[in-house]
């Protein structure tokens, strides 16, 4: 893992009432976490962001939006701008999640626009990429990953400069919400490919310092083996982040 600090990011998706969110945030806030060994981030629904900002104020826990539009303002009913996320207390934003790509038909070109706007606004993107089960079975994994990287990071590759704090997240679509998990070796193979692409497209240092998370049915019982892989720098956690005990067990993987 070189000197890259692990990041454990909770993606709550469209879950939890304000009351439930407050209880979960309070438990996470009170927990003993060694922030020298792992960074922690929560990405609640938009309506919960101000609550998360207020409850986590003064802690080292980051708050992220789950999505955003690339324009600062305008006639985009139902959308949220990067400036709005900043105002709500976000430091990060998740972009290109497989659910956004599949269910809401977001293309890599759209995600590139969002990533550029996020960086311009001072938000740190957590940019997701990953292949479907069909693509994996057709042995197209690396082709799909390369294509998504090229198109989703097009604004940066044209300048041959990637922001040093931009985060990538590999999430095999076939392992999200299915109970299936890519083996640590399968995940490592793709993470290594991503890091190689970063070196070739940008430079050796970019490949070395960029944080790459794994997302896909991450649980307390598999996190330690996942984190033992040299190119995996943390996790993007879905269902297991909705309960304090399971999320904190993942966060404290270093105790194993």
N, C-alpha and C positions, 0 to 999 in steps of 0.2 A: 504493500500500500504506500510505499515511499513515505513521504511526510504529509500525505493528504489526510486531513482530519475527517473521521467518519461523520456522516449526517444521517439521522433517523427522522424521516419526514412522514407525518400522519396525514393522509388524504381521507377526510371524512365523507367525501362525496355528498349526496343529498340525504343526510342523516342527522338526527338529534334535534330535539326542541331546544329552545334557549335554556330552559331549566336543566335539561339533561347535559347540554354543553357546559353550562356553568359548573355542574357537579364534576364532570370529567376534567375540565381545565383546572379546577381547584385541587383535585387529587394529583394531577401531573405537577402542578406548581409546588405542592408540599413534598413531593418525592425527593429522595436523595439521589441526585444525578451528578456524576463527575463530568463536568463540562470541559475538562481538560482532555477527556477521552472520547467525547462524542458531542456533536451539536444536535440540537433538537428543534423540530419545526412542526407546527400544526397548520393545516389548511382546512378551515371550517367553511360551511356555506356562506355566501355573501352576507346574509342577515345576521350572522353570528360574529362577523369580523370585529365590530366595535366592542362587543363583550370580551372577545379574546384579547384585543388590544388592552383593554382596561384591566382585566384580571391578570394578565401576564406582564404588565408594566413593571419595570425594575428587575425582571428576570432575564436570563440569557436565552430564553425560548423565543424562536422566530415565528412570525405569523405570515401565512401566504394566502393569496387568492387561488381559486381553483381554475380560473380562466379569465380572459379579458378581451376587449376589442382593441384594435390597433390605433383607433382614432382617439384624440383627446376629448372630443365632444361632438355632438351632432345629432341628427335625426336617425338614431339607431335604437329603436324601442326595445327595451328588455336587455340591453347590453350594459356593461360596466367598463369604464375607461381605466387606463393605467393610473391616471391622476386620482381617480376615485379610490382605487386600491391603496395608493399612498396615503390619502387622507384617512382611510379606515385603519391604518396602522400596519399595512403589509410591507415587508422587506423583500418578499419573493412572490413569484406567481408560477403555477403549474401550467404548462402549455403543451398542446399536442397529445394529451392523454388519449389512449386508444379508444376510450368511450366517445371522446369528442370527434375523433377521426371517423369512427364507424357509425355512431348514432346521429351525429350532427353534420356529417359529410365535410369535415374540415380537411382541406388539402394541405400538403406541406408548404405550398406557396402562401396560404393564409397564415400558417404557423410561423413562417419566416417573417411575415409582416408584423406579427404579434411580438416575436422575439426582439426584433429591431426596435419596436416602440417601447417595449419593457426596458431595455437597456438605456434607451434615450431618456426615459423617465426616472431612471435610477432604481428600477426593480431588478432583482436577480431572477432570470428565468430558470425553471426546472423543466427542461425540454425532453419530452418523452418520444421514444421510438420503439418499434417492435413489430414482429411478424405474426401472422395468423397461423393456425394449425395447418391449414391447407398449404400455405407458403412454405412452412417448415417441411411438411411431408413431400413437397415438390422440390426440396433442397434449394430453395430460393432465399434462405435466411440472410445470407451475406449480401446478396444482390439487393434485397429490400432494405436492409439496414443502411447500406451505402447510399441508395437512392434517397431515403428519408433524410439522412444526414446532409447530403449535398443540397437538397431542396429546402429543408427546414432551416439550414444555417447559411443559405445563399448570400444574404447580405454581408455576412462576416467573411465567408470564404473568398468573395470577390475582393475584399480588402486584405486578405490573408492575415487577418488579426481576429482572434476570438477573445472576448472579454474573459479575464482570468478567473472571475467568479461565476461564470455561467456554468450551470450544472446540467448534465445529461442523465437520463434515466432509461435504462433498457427494461422494457416490460413485454415479455412474450405474451401476446394477446391470448394464446391458448392456456395460459396459466393464471389468468385474472378472474377471480370469483368462481373458478371451476374446482378448486381443491387440488388441482394439479400444480406441480411446481417444477420448473426446469431444474435438473440436477445442478449442484454447485459447479460441476465440470462443464455442463452445457452453458450455464450463465457466464462462467469465466471465459469460455471460448469466444463468446460474442463480445464481452467487455474488452478482451484483448484485441479483437478485430477493430472495435471502435477506437481504442487508444492508438492503434496503428494508423487508422484513417486520420486521426487528429495530427499525428506526427507528419504524415505525408502531405496533408492539406495545409497545415499551418507551420509548425516547427516542432522540434524534439521537446522543447520545454512545455509547449501547450499539451502535448500528449502526456507528459509527465505530471503536470499539476492539475489537470481538469478532473473534477469530481464526477464519477459515474456511479449512479445508484442502480440497484436492482429492484424491480417491482414485479410481483406475481405470486400471490398467496404466501407472503412472508409471515412466518409464525414464530412463537418463542422456541419451538422445537427444531427449527431449521436455521435460525439466524446465525448461530455460531459457526456452522459449517459454511454458510454463505460468506460470512465475513472473513473466513480463513483464506479466501481466494485473493490472489495478489492484486487483481485489477478491479475488485468490487469495493466501493468506498462508502457503502451505506445502503439504506433501503427506502423505498417509497411504499408505505404500508397502508393497505385499505382496511378490510374488515377487522383485522386484529388491532387497529388503532382506536376502535370505538369503545373499548373497555380498558380501564386504567391498568389493571393487572397485566394483561397480555401486552399492551403497548410498552409499559415500563420494563417488562421482562426483555423485550426486544431492544429497547434503548440501552439497557444495562448488559448487553451481550458481553461486554468486556469482563464481567465478573466470572464468566465461565472459563 
